[in-house]
Amino acid sequence: MRTLVARNVRVAAKRKRIALTALADFAGVSRSQVFAVLKSTTSPTLDWIAKVATALDVEPWQLLAPRTAKRDAR
């Protein structure tokens, strides 16, 4: 699950053209927490997922959902 969230955050940030350090600022979470989640060394809380999803303009479930090749191509 950790790697799934990390991949989905990276894909969404890239799609929105938001740097990961800027994402932390936009979401109101610490940069160290963003990078720890992206390295899969810690699990994100539901509150963290909600804040990051809002900053990325996606629904929280989208950060938890398995990606398909078709969805990744968007």
Phi and psi restraints in degrees (range 20) as a CNS / XPLOR table:
assign (resid 1 and name C) (resid 2 and name N)
       (resid 2 and name CA) (resid 2 and name C) 1.0 -59.8 20.0 2
assign (resid 2 and name N) (resid 2 and name CA)
       (resid 2 and name C) (resid 3 and name N) 1.0 -45.2 20.0 2
assign (resid 2 and name C) (resid 3 and name N)
       (resid 3 and name CA) (resid 3 and name C) 1.0 -68.7 20.0 2
assign (resid 3 and name N) (resid 3 and name CA)
       (resid 3 and name C) (resid 4 and name N) 1.0 -32.2 20.0 2
assign (resid 3 and name C) (resid 4 and name N)
       (resid 4 and name CA) (resid 4 and name C) 1.0 -64.0 20.0 2
assign (resid 4 and name N) (resid 4 and name CA)
       (resid 4 and name C) (resid 5 and name N) 1.0 -48.3 20.0 2
assign (resid 4 and name C) (resid 5 and name N)
       (resid 5 and name CA) (resid 5 and name C) 1.0 -62.2 20.0 2
assign (resid 5 and name N) (resid 5 and name CA)
       (resid 5 and name C) (resid 6 and name N) 1.0 -43.8 20.0 2
assign (resid 5 and name C) (resid 6 and name N)
       (resid 6 and name CA) (resid 6 and name C) 1.0 -59.1 20.0 2
assign (resid 6 and name N) (resid 6 and name CA)
       (resid 6 and name C) (resid 7 and name N) 1.0 -46.8 20.0 2
assign (resid 6 and name C) (resid 7 and name N)
       (resid 7 and name CA) (resid 7 and name C) 1.0 -63.6 20.0 2
assign (resid 7 and name N) (resid 7 and name CA)
       (resid 7 and name C) (resid 8 and name N) 1.0 -43.0 20.0 2
assign (resid 7 and name C) (resid 8 and name N)
       (resid 8 and name CA) (resid 8 and name C) 1.0 -65.9 20.0 2
assign (resid 8 and name N) (resid 8 and name CA)
       (resid 8 and name C) (resid 9 and name N) 1.0 -36.6 20.0 2
assign (resid 8 and name C) (resid 9 and name N)
       (resid 9 and name CA) (resid 9 and name C) 1.0 -65.8 20.0 2
assign (resid 9 and name N) (resid 9 and name CA)
       (resid 9 and name C) (resid 10 and name N) 1.0 -45.1 20.0 2
assign (resid 9 and name C) (resid 10 and name N)
       (resid 10 and name CA) (resid 10 and name C) 1.0 -59.9 20.0 2
assign (resid 10 and name N) (resid 10 and name CA)
       (resid 10 and name C) (resid 11 and name N) 1.0 -45.3 20.0 2
assign (resid 10 and name C) (resid 11 and name N)
       (resid 11 and name CA) (resid 11 and name C) 1.0 -63.4 20.0 2
assign (resid 11 and name N) (resid 11 and name CA)
       (resid 11 and name C) (resid 12 and name N) 1.0 -45.6 20.0 2
assign (resid 11 and name C) (resid 12 and name N)
       (resid 12 and name CA) (resid 12 and name C) 1.0 -65.6 20.0 2
assign (resid 12 and name N) (resid 12 and name CA)
       (resid 12 and name C) (resid 13 and name N) 1.0 -40.3 20.0 2
assign (resid 12 and name C) (resid 13 and name N)
       (resid 13 and name CA) (resid 13 and name C) 1.0 -65.7 20.0 2
assign (resid 13 and name N) (resid 13 and name CA)
       (resid 13 and name C) (resid 14 and name N) 1.0 -41.2 20.0 2
assign (resid 13 and name C) (resid 14 and name N)
       (resid 14 and name CA) (resid 14 and name C) 1.0 -64.0 20.0 2
assign (resid 14 and name N) (resid 14 and name CA)
       (resid 14 and name C) (resid 15 and name N) 1.0 -42.7 20.0 2
assign (resid 14 and name C) (resid 15 and name N)
       (resid 15 and name CA) (resid 15 and name C) 1.0 -61.5 20.0 2
assign (resid 15 and name N) (resid 15 and name CA)
       (resid 15 and name C) (resid 16 and name N) 1.0 -37.4 20.0 2
assign (resid 15 and name C) (resid 16 and name N)
       (resid 16 and name CA) (resid 16 and name C) 1.0 -87.1 20.0 2
assign (resid 16 and name N) (resid 16 and name CA)
       (resid 16 and name C) (resid 17 and name N) 1.0 -4.0 20.0 2
assign (resid 16 and name C) (resid 17 and name N)
       (resid 17 and name CA) (resid 17 and name C) 1.0 57.4 20.0 2
assign (resid 17 and name N) (resid 17 and name CA)
       (resid 17 and name C) (resid 18 and name N) 1.0 47.3 20.0 2
assign (resid 17 and name C) (resid 18 and name N)
       (resid 18 and name CA) (resid 18 and name C) 1.0 -112.7 20.0 2
assign (resid 18 and name N) (resid 18 and name CA)
       (resid 18 and name C) (resid 19 and name N) 1.0 123.5 20.0 2
assign (resid 18 and name C) (resid 19 and name N)
       (resid 19 and name CA) (resid 19 and name C) 1.0 -65.3 20.0 2
assign (resid 19 and name N) (resid 19 and name CA)
       (resid 19 and name C) (resid 20 and name N) 1.0 148.6 20.0 2
assign (resid 19 and name C) (resid 20 and name N)
       (resid 20 and name CA) (resid 20 and name C) 1.0 -64.4 20.0 2
assign (resid 20 and name N) (resid 20 and name CA)
       (resid 20 and name C) (resid 21 and name N) 1.0 -33.4 20.0 2
assign (resid 20 and name C) (resid 21 and name N)
       (resid 21 and name CA) (resid 21 and name C) 1.0 -69.0 20.0 2
assign (resid 21 and name N) (resid 21 and name CA)
       (resid 21 and name C) (resid 22 and name N) 1.0 -37.8 20.0 2
assign (resid 21 and name C) (resid 22 and name N)
       (resid 22 and name CA) (resid 22 and name C) 1.0 -68.0 20.0 2
assign (resid 22 and name N) (resid 22 and name CA)
       (resid 22 and name C) (resid 23 and name N) 1.0 -35.1 20.0 2
assign (resid 22 and name C) (resid 23 and name N)
       (resid 23 and name CA) (resid 23 and name C) 1.0 -57.8 20.0 2
assign (resid 23 and name N) (resid 23 and name CA)
       (resid 23 and name C) (resid 24 and name N) 1.0 -43.5 20.0 2
assign (resid 23 and name C) (resid 24 and name N)
       (resid 24 and name CA) (resid 24 and name C) 1.0 -59.1 20.0 2
assign (resid 24 and name N) (resid 24 and name CA)
       (resid 24 and name C) (resid 25 and name N) 1.0 -45.1 20.0 2
assign (resid 24 and name C) (resid 25 and name N)
       (resid 25 and name CA) (resid 25 and name C) 1.0 -64.0 20.0 2
assign (resid 25 and name N) (resid 25 and name CA)
       (resid 25 and name C) (resid 26 and name N) 1.0 -46.0 20.0 2
assign (resid 25 and name C) (resid 26 and name N)
       (resid 26 and name CA) (resid 26 and name C) 1.0 -62.4 20.0 2
assign (resid 26 and name N) (resid 26 and name CA)
       (resid 26 and name C) (resid 27 and name N) 1.0 -37.6 20.0 2
assign (resid 26 and name C) (resid 27 and name N)
       (resid 27 and name CA) (resid 27 and name C) 1.0 -83.3 20.0 2
assign (resid 27 and name N) (resid 27 and name CA)
       (resid 27 and name C) (resid 28 and name N) 1.0 -16.5 20.0 2
assign (resid 27 and name C) (resid 28 and name N)
       (resid 28 and name CA) (resid 28 and name C) 1.0 75.1 20.0 2
assign (resid 28 and name N) (resid 28 and name CA)
       (resid 28 and name C) (resid 29 and name N) 1.0 32.0 20.0 2
assign (resid 28 and name C) (resid 29 and name N)
       (resid 29 and name CA) (resid 29 and name C) 1.0 -121.0 20.0 2
assign (resid 29 and name N) (resid 29 and name CA)
       (resid 29 and name C) (resid 30 and name N) 1.0 163.6 20.0 2
assign (resid 29 and name C) (resid 30 and name N)
       (resid 30 and name CA) (resid 30 and name C) 1.0 -75.3 20.0 2
assign (resid 30 and name N) (resid 30 and name CA)
       (resid 30 and name C) (resid 31 and name N) 1.0 148.8 20.0 2
assign (resid 30 and name C) (resid 31 and name N)
       (resid 31 and name CA) (resid 31 and name C) 1.0 -63.3 20.0 2
assign (resid 31 and name N) (resid 31 and name CA)
       (resid 31 and name C) (resid 32 and name N) 1.0 -38.2 20.0 2
assign (resid 31 and name C) (resid 32 and name N)
       (resid 32 and name CA) (resid 32 and name C) 1.0 -63.5 20.0 2
assign (resid 32 and name N) (resid 32 and name CA)
       (resid 32 and name C) (resid 33 and name N) 1.0 -36.2 20.0 2
assign (resid 32 and name C) (resid 33 and name N)
       (resid 33 and name CA) (resid 33 and name C) 1.0 -67.7 20.0 2
assign (resid 33 and name N) (resid 33 and name CA)
       (resid 33 and name C) (resid 34 and name N) 1.0 -41.1 20.0 2
assign (resid 33 and name C) (resid 34 and name N)
       (resid 34 and name CA) (resid 34 and name C) 1.0 -58.7 20.0 2
assign (resid 34 and name N) (resid 34 and name CA)
       (resid 34 and name C) (resid 35 and name N) 1.0 -49.0 20.0 2
assign (resid 34 and name C) (resid 35 and name N)
       (resid 35 and name CA) (resid 35 and name C) 1.0 -70.3 20.0 2
assign (resid 35 and name N) (resid 35 and name CA)
       (resid 35 and name C) (resid 36 and name N) 1.0 -31.6 20.0 2
assign (resid 35 and name C) (resid 36 and name N)
       (resid 36 and name CA) (resid 36 and name C) 1.0 -66.7 20.0 2
assign (resid 36 and name N) (resid 36 and name CA)
       (resid 36 and name C) (resid 37 and name N) 1.0 -40.2 20.0 2
assign (resid 36 and name C) (resid 37 and name N)
       (resid 37 and name CA) (resid 37 and name C) 1.0 -67.1 20.0 2
assign (resid 37 and name N) (resid 37 and name CA)
       (resid 37 and name C) (resid 38 and name N) 1.0 -42.3 20.0 2
assign (resid 37 and name C) (resid 38 and name N)
       (resid 38 and name CA) (resid 38 and name C) 1.0 -67.2 20.0 2
assign (resid 38 and name N) (resid 38 and name CA)
       (resid 38 and name C) (resid 39 and name N) 1.0 -28.1 20.0 2
assign (resid 38 and name C) (resid 39 and name N)
       (resid 39 and name CA) (resid 39 and name C) 1.0 -87.3 20.0 2
assign (resid 39 and name N) (resid 39 and name CA)
       (resid 39 and name C) (resid 40 and name N) 1.0 -0.6 20.0 2
assign (resid 39 and name C) (resid 40 and name N)
       (resid 40 and name CA) (resid 40 and name C) 1.0 61.0 20.0 2
assign (resid 40 and name N) (resid 40 and name CA)
       (resid 40 and name C) (resid 41 and name N) 1.0 30.1 20.0 2
assign (resid 40 and name C) (resid 41 and name N)
       (resid 41 and name CA) (resid 41 and name C) 1.0 -92.0 20.0 2
assign (resid 41 and name N) (resid 41 and name CA)
       (resid 41 and name C) (resid 42 and name N) 1.0 -10.8 20.0 2
assign (resid 41 and name C) (resid 42 and name N)
       (resid 42 and name CA) (resid 42 and name C) 1.0 -144.9 20.0 2
assign (resid 42 and name N) (resid 42 and name CA)
       (resid 42 and name C) (resid 43 and name N) 1.0 155.0 20.0 2
assign (resid 42 and name C) (resid 43 and name N)
       (resid 43 and name CA) (resid 43 and name C) 1.0 -93.1 20.0 2
assign (resid 43 and name N) (resid 43 and name CA)
       (resid 43 and name C) (resid 44 and name N) 1.0 135.7 20.0 2
assign (resid 43 and name C) (resid 44 and name N)
       (resid 44 and name CA) (resid 44 and name C) 1.0 -74.9 20.0 2
assign (resid 44 and name N) (resid 44 and name CA)
       (resid 44 and name C) (resid 45 and name N) 1.0 146.9 20.0 2
assign (resid 44 and name C) (resid 45 and name N)
       (resid 45 and name CA) (resid 45 and name C) 1.0 -80.8 20.0 2
assign (resid 45 and name N) (resid 45 and name CA)
       (resid 45 and name C) (resid 46 and name N) 1.0 166.3 20.0 2
assign (resid 45 and name C) (resid 46 and name N)
       (resid 46 and name CA) (resid 46 and name C) 1.0 -64.1 20.0 2
assign (resid 46 and name N) (resid 46 and name CA)
       (resid 46 and name C) (resid 47 and name N) 1.0 -36.4 20.0 2
assign (resid 46 and name C) (resid 47 and name N)
       (resid 47 and name CA) (resid 47 and name C) 1.0 -62.7 20.0 2
assign (resid 47 and name N) (resid 47 and name CA)
       (resid 47 and name C) (resid 48 and name N) 1.0 -42.0 20.0 2
assign (resid 47 and name C) (resid 48 and name N)
       (resid 48 and name CA) (resid 48 and name C) 1.0 -62.3 20.0 2
assign (resid 48 and name N) (resid 48 and name CA)
       (resid 48 and name C) (resid 49 and name N) 1.0 -45.6 20.0 2
assign (resid 48 and name C) (resid 49 and name N)
       (resid 49 and name CA) (resid 49 and name C) 1.0 -60.1 20.0 2
assign (resid 49 and name N) (resid 49 and name CA)
       (resid 49 and name C) (resid 50 and name N) 1.0 -42.9 20.0 2
assign (resid 49 and name C) (resid 50 and name N)
       (resid 50 and name CA) (resid 50 and name C) 1.0 -63.1 20.0 2
assign (resid 50 and name N) (resid 50 and name CA)
       (resid 50 and name C) (resid 51 and name N) 1.0 -43.3 20.0 2
assign (resid 50 and name C) (resid 51 and name N)
       (resid 51 and name CA) (resid 51 and name C) 1.0 -65.1 20.0 2
assign (resid 51 and name N) (resid 51 and name CA)
       (resid 51 and name C) (resid 52 and name N) 1.0 -44.6 20.0 2
assign (resid 51 and name C) (resid 52 and name N)
       (resid 52 and name CA) (resid 52 and name C) 1.0 -67.9 20.0 2
assign (resid 52 and name N) (resid 52 and name CA)
       (resid 52 and name C) (resid 53 and name N) 1.0 -40.2 20.0 2
assign (resid 52 and name C) (resid 53 and name N)
       (resid 53 and name CA) (resid 53 and name C) 1.0 -61.4 20.0 2
assign (resid 53 and name N) (resid 53 and name CA)
       (resid 53 and name C) (resid 54 and name N) 1.0 -42.1 20.0 2
assign (resid 53 and name C) (resid 54 and name N)
       (resid 54 and name CA) (resid 54 and name C) 1.0 -62.4 20.0 2
assign (resid 54 and name N) (resid 54 and name CA)
       (resid 54 and name C) (resid 55 and name N) 1.0 -43.3 20.0 2
assign (resid 54 and name C) (resid 55 and name N)
       (resid 55 and name CA) (resid 55 and name C) 1.0 -64.5 20.0 2
assign (resid 55 and name N) (resid 55 and name CA)
       (resid 55 and name C) (resid 56 and name N) 1.0 -31.2 20.0 2
assign (resid 55 and name C) (resid 56 and name N)
       (resid 56 and name CA) (resid 56 and name C) 1.0 -90.8 20.0 2
assign (resid 56 and name N) (resid 56 and name CA)
       (resid 56 and name C) (resid 57 and name N) 1.0 -2.8 20.0 2
assign (resid 56 and name C) (resid 57 and name N)
       (resid 57 and name CA) (resid 57 and name C) 1.0 60.0 20.0 2
assign (resid 57 and name N) (resid 57 and name CA)
       (resid 57 and name C) (resid 58 and name N) 1.0 44.1 20.0 2
assign (resid 57 and name C) (resid 58 and name N)
       (resid 58 and name CA) (resid 58 and name C) 1.0 -130.2 20.0 2
assign (resid 58 and name N) (resid 58 and name CA)
       (resid 58 and name C) (resid 59 and name N) 1.0 165.9 20.0 2
assign (resid 58 and name C) (resid 59 and name N)
       (resid 59 and name CA) (resid 59 and name C) 1.0 -79.5 20.0 2
assign (resid 59 and name N) (resid 59 and name CA)
       (resid 59 and name C) (resid 60 and name N) 1.0 145.1 20.0 2
assign (resid 59 and name C) (resid 60 and name N)
       (resid 60 and name CA) (resid 60 and name C) 1.0 -53.8 20.0 2
assign (resid 60 and name N) (resid 60 and name CA)
       (resid 60 and name C) (resid 61 and name N) 1.0 -37.5 20.0 2
assign (resid 60 and name C) (resid 61 and name N)
       (resid 61 and name CA) (resid 61 and name C) 1.0 -62.1 20.0 2
assign (resid 61 and name N) (resid 61 and name CA)
       (resid 61 and name C) (resid 62 and name N) 1.0 -26.1 20.0 2
assign (resid 61 and name C) (resid 62 and name N)
       (resid 62 and name CA) (resid 62 and name C) 1.0 -67.6 20.0 2
assign (resid 62 and name N) (resid 62 and name CA)
       (resid 62 and name C) (resid 63 and name N) 1.0 -24.9 20.0 2
assign (resid 62 and name C) (resid 63 and name N)
       (resid 63 and name CA) (resid 63 and name C) 1.0 -80.1 20.0 2
assign (resid 63 and name N) (resid 63 and name CA)
       (resid 63 and name C) (resid 64 and name N) 1.0 -13.6 20.0 2
assign (resid 63 and name C) (resid 64 and name N)
       (resid 64 and name CA) (resid 64 and name C) 1.0 -104.3 20.0 2
assign (resid 64 and name N) (resid 64 and name CA)
       (resid 64 and name C) (resid 65 and name N) 1.0 -12.3 20.0 2
assign (resid 64 and name C) (resid 65 and name N)
       (resid 65 and name CA) (resid 65 and name C) 1.0 -82.2 20.0 2
assign (resid 65 and name N) (resid 65 and name CA)
       (resid 65 and name C) (resid 66 and name N) 1.0 139.2 20.0 2
assign (resid 65 and name C) (resid 66 and name N)
       (resid 66 and name CA) (resid 66 and name C) 1.0 -61.9 20.0 2
assign (resid 66 and name N) (resid 66 and name CA)
       (resid 66 and name C) (resid 67 and name N) 1.0 142.1 20.0 2
assign (resid 66 and name C) (resid 67 and name N)
       (resid 67 and name CA) (resid 67 and name C) 1.0 -93.5 20.0 2
assign (resid 67 and name N) (resid 67 and name CA)
       (resid 67 and name C) (resid 68 and name N) 1.0 147.5 20.0 2
assign (resid 67 and name C) (resid 68 and name N)
       (resid 68 and name CA) (resid 68 and name C) 1.0 -110.1 20.0 2
assign (resid 68 and name N) (resid 68 and name CA)
       (resid 68 and name C) (resid 69 and name N) 1.0 161.0 20.0 2
assign (resid 68 and name C) (resid 69 and name N)
       (resid 69 and name CA) (resid 69 and name C) 1.0 -58.7 20.0 2
assign (resid 69 and name N) (resid 69 and name CA)
       (resid 69 and name C) (resid 70 and name N) 1.0 -38.7 20.0 2
assign (resid 69 and name C) (resid 70 and name N)
       (resid 70 and name CA) (resid 70 and name C) 1.0 -64.0 20.0 2
assign (resid 70 and name N) (resid 70 and name CA)
       (resid 70 and name C) (resid 71 and name N) 1.0 -44.0 20.0 2
assign (resid 70 and name C) (resid 71 and name N)
       (resid 71 and name CA) (resid 71 and name C) 1.0 -68.4 20.0 2
assign (resid 71 and name N) (resid 71 and name CA)
       (resid 71 and name C) (resid 72 and name N) 1.0 -35.1 20.0 2
assign (resid 71 and name C) (resid 72 and name N)
       (resid 72 and name CA) (resid 72 and name C) 1.0 -69.2 20.0 2
assign (resid 72 and name N) (resid 72 and name CA)
       (resid 72 and name C) (resid 73 and name N) 1.0 -24.1 20.0 2
assign (resid 72 and name C) (resid 73 and name N)
       (resid 73 and name CA) (resid 73 and name C) 1.0 -75.3 20.0 2
assign (resid 73 and name N) (resid 73 and name CA)
       (resid 73 and name C) (resid 74 and name N) 1.0 -13.6 20.0 2
